[in-house]
Amino acid sequence: MGHRDRGKIPPPHPRKTPRFSGALTLERVGEIFQDCADYATRTVEAGGEKRPPITLCYITGMVKLERVSEYILRPIAQDETLEGGDRQAIYRRMADGALYNLIVEERDSLDQAVNDLIAGWCLLFFPGECGCLSFFVATEDKRSISPPAGETVLKGARDAFVESLRTNTSLVRRHLKAPELKIKEQIVGRQSLTQVDVLYLDGIANPETVREVERRLQEIDIDAALATGNLEEYLVDRTATAFPLVQYTERPDRFCGGLAEGRVGLLADGLPLGYLMPGTVSSFLRAGQDKSSNWMLATTLTLLRFLCVLITLFLPALYIAMATFHQEMIPTRLALSMIAAKRDVPFQTVYEVLIMLVAFEILQEAGLRLPQPVGQTVSIIGGLVVGQAAVEAKIVSPAVLIAVAIAGIAGYTAPSQEMAAALRLWRFLLALLASTAGLFGVAAGTAVLIGHLASIESYGVPYLAPFAGGMELSQAGRALVRLPLSWIKLRERMLKTPNRRKQR
């Protein structure tokens, strides 16, 4: 907020409740959609030519016209019992099932009727009736189910969430056929009216977590919930951290696996992904194929993943500290080689590392934002320019290039891109601390990082669980070592599930 706006009373919210006033009539609905080119009406004769016609209204493009013709107009035209009947009898007969449509509702509120039109329903108005009949005839045009683009599937299901909420819930139902699966829906966004579903397994998920998720959804009072940030920043415990607190996935099988563990899921209309709460450090460093691989291979890869986290965080900082303050830690031959390579480089070690880290981030951002063919070309050309050309031009030394490249590649092993981005930010901070105080600065930065992580909670679960928060040593071991699945009898204690037993 600017200095001119301080102390002023903020303007009222742009939408009142209820949104539209007045009785539910065809004329009032026409006034609301007066300047909308996609609003259409159709008069229907029923009960004889001498009786006033029934009016059908809908939004073009939101309804499937074949359904309107076959399920509503054809039965009205072919039903001979409507001939001679009064409007009240015809209205009651259609409301009780004279038409072929599966879903029909009686509406007496103007807000309900308008929302139905936008959602793909059509309204049937009868002269002299206070209210209308609403029929669900929405089109099913949507993106087809395809393999996930952001999560590589080596051995597992190759379907991914799409932008249609009901398609996503059906995918969950296909993978998880338990009757205990509960789906509760809320509307978020005063203008977008986005449908958001909370999914959990009754008797397995922690009821307090479910209630907390529902409470936070109810407290979201914004105009539009169109992007992931419109939900994530209102669902997390704190926003003053770079680390993700809510796990997301494009894969329905991984989403259902989280529900079976005792987590609470979230699906939003228009977003091709699902959220899982609570999120911890260990959950962000697990890959979807860990349970599909041999337990020894999965354990080795998990340990390698945690090792790569330490490398991407500390390698540039340790290089700066040793090359600047603690040369005695470097073997003699390696130190002589580094001195010879750095002889013609005009910059200090810290500036070399920072230049390479920034160049690495720029190349990555350019590769992500450009179209895929162009992005690949830019990455290749940029790698050659930043790598070989920078060394030959004596801008950076080869040792710095190798250290930064190893740290950057190690960061890509994190299954969560948000976790990898947070590690990159802290990598810059540790490098700056190492340039001012050497290993003492690295140790101080590490202490600050651990303290920051220890202060974070996600829906009552410590972020460092099961490594902290009073968990047993065996629970911490399970985060590093993937035991054979037949040995894992209980669910994780940190999720506080009512039923911890998962198999006999």
KAVENNOR-V53437 format. One record per backbone hydrogen bond with DSSP energy under -1.0 kcal/mol. NH is the residue of the N-H (numbers start at 0). CO is the residue of the C=O. E is the energy in kcal/mol with one decimal. If there is no record, write none. Layout:
((NH,CO,E) (NH,CO,E))
//
This chain:
((7,4,-1.6) (24,22,-1.1) (28,24,-2.1) (29,25,-2.1) (30,26,-1.8) (31,27,-1.7) (32,28,-1.9) (33,30,-1.2) (35,32,-1.2) (38,35,-1.2) (39,57,-2.6) (41,55,-2.7) (43,53,-3.8) (53,43,-2.9) (54,124,-2.0) (55,41,-3.7) (56,122,-2.3) (57,39,-2.4) (59,37,-3.4) (61,58,-1.7) (63,136,-3.0) (67,63,-1.6) (68,64,-2.4) (69,65,-2.6) (70,66,-2.7) (71,67,-1.3) (72,67,-2.3) (73,68,-2.4) (75,71,-1.6) (76,72,-2.3) (77,73,-2.2) (78,74,-1.5) (82,79,-1.4) (84,81,-1.3) (89,85,-2.3) (90,86,-2.8) (91,87,-2.4) (92,88,-2.3) (93,89,-2.3) (94,90,-2.3) (95,91,-1.6) (96,93,-1.0) (97,92,-1.6) (99,70,-1.4) (104,133,-2.5) (106,131,-2.7) (112,108,-2.0) (113,109,-2.4) (114,110,-2.4) (115,111,-2.2) (116,112,-2.1) (117,113,-2.0) (118,114,-1.7) (119,116,-1.2) (120,115,-2.7) (121,134,-2.3) (122,56,-2.4) (123,132,-2.7) (124,54,-3.0) (128,125,-1.9) (130,128,-1.2) (131,106,-2.0) (132,123,-2.0) (133,104,-3.3) (134,121,-2.6) (135,102,-1.8) (136,119,-1.2) (138,61,-1.9) (160,249,-2.2) (167,163,-1.9) (168,164,-2.4) (169,165,-1.8) (170,166,-1.9) (171,167,-2.0) (172,168,-2.3) (173,169,-2.0) (174,170,-1.6) (175,171,-2.9) (180,177,-1.6) (181,199,-3.1) (183,197,-2.5) (185,195,-2.7) (187,193,-2.8) (189,221,-2.9) (190,222,-3.6) (191,222,-1.7) (192,188,-1.7) (193,187,-2.5) (195,185,-2.9) (196,266,-3.3) (197,183,-3.4) (198,264,-2.2) (199,181,-1.6) (201,179,-2.6) (203,200,-2.0) (204,200,-2.4) (209,205,-1.9) (210,206,-2.5) (211,207,-2.2) (212,208,-2.3) (213,209,-2.3) (214,210,-2.4) (215,211,-2.3) (216,212,-2.0) (217,213,-2.2) (218,214,-1.5) (219,216,-1.1) (230,227,-1.4) (231,227,-2.8) (232,228,-1.4) (234,230,-1.2) (235,231,-1.6) (240,238,-1.6) (246,275,-1.7) (248,273,-2.1) (254,250,-2.1) (255,251,-2.8) (256,252,-1.8) (257,253,-1.9) (258,254,-1.8) (259,255,-2.4) (260,256,-1.4) (262,257,-2.4) (263,276,-2.9) (264,198,-3.1) (265,274,-1.8) (266,196,-2.3) (268,194,-2.8) (269,162,-2.5) (270,267,-1.7) (272,270,-1.5) (273,248,-2.6) (274,265,-2.6) (275,246,-2.9) (276,263,-2.6) (280,462,-2.5) (283,279,-1.5) (289,286,-1.4) (292,288,-1.0) (297,293,-3.1) (298,294,-2.0) (299,295,-2.1) (300,296,-2.4) (301,297,-2.1) (302,298,-2.5) (303,299,-2.3) (304,300,-2.1) (305,301,-2.2) (306,302,-2.2) (307,303,-2.3) (308,304,-1.6) (309,305,-1.6) (310,306,-2.1) (311,307,-2.8) (312,308,-1.5) (313,309,-2.6) (314,310,-2.2) (317,313,-3.2) (318,314,-2.4) (319,315,-2.2) (320,316,-2.5) (321,317,-2.7) (322,318,-2.7) (323,319,-1.7) (324,320,-2.5) (325,320,-1.7) (328,325,-1.7) (329,326,-1.5) (334,330,-2.9) (335,331,-2.6) (336,332,-2.2) (337,333,-2.4) (338,334,-2.4) (339,335,-2.3) (340,336,-2.1) (341,337,-1.6) (344,341,-1.1) (351,347,-2.1) (352,348,-2.4) (353,349,-2.4) (354,350,-2.5) (355,351,-2.2) (356,352,-2.6) (357,353,-2.5) (358,354,-2.4) (359,355,-2.3) (360,356,-2.1) (361,357,-2.5) (362,358,-2.4) (363,359,-2.0) (364,360,-2.6) (365,361,-2.5) (366,362,-2.3) (367,363,-1.6) (368,364,-2.2) (369,365,-1.9) (374,370,-3.6) (375,371,-2.2) (376,372,-1.6) (377,373,-2.6) (378,374,-2.2) (379,375,-2.2) (380,376,-2.8) (381,377,-3.0) (382,378,-2.2) (383,379,-2.0) (384,380,-2.6) (385,381,-3.2) (386,382,-2.0) (388,383,-1.9) (389,384,-1.1) (390,386,-1.7) (391,387,-2.6) (392,388,-2.1) (393,390,-1.4) (394,389,-2.4) (395,389,-1.1) (400,396,-1.9) (401,397,-2.4) (402,398,-2.4) (403,399,-2.7) (404,400,-2.2) (405,401,-2.5) (406,402,-2.1) (407,403,-2.5) (408,404,-2.6) (409,405,-2.4) (410,406,-1.4) (412,409,-1.3) (413,410,-1.2) (419,415,-1.9) (420,416,-2.1) (421,417,-2.0) (422,418,-2.1) (423,419,-1.8) (424,420,-1.7) (425,421,-2.0) (426,422,-1.6) (427,423,-1.4) (428,424,-1.6) (429,425,-2.5) (430,426,-1.9) (431,427,-2.1) (432,428,-2.2) (433,429,-2.3) (434,430,-1.5) (436,432,-2.3) (437,433,-1.6) (439,436,-1.1) (441,437,-1.8) (442,438,-2.8) (443,439,-2.5) (444,440,-2.5) (445,441,-2.3) (446,442,-2.3) (447,443,-2.2) (448,444,-2.3) (449,445,-2.7) (450,446,-2.6) (451,447,-2.4) (452,448,-2.5) (453,449,-2.5) (454,450,-1.1) (455,452,-1.1) (457,460,-2.6) (460,457,-1.2) (462,455,-2.3) (464,461,-1.5) (466,463,-2.1) (475,471,-1.6) (476,472,-2.1) (477,473,-1.7) (480,476,-3.3) (482,480,-1.1) (486,483,-2.1) (488,486,-1.2) (490,499,-2.7) (495,492,-1.8) (501,488,-2.8) (502,488,-1.1))
//
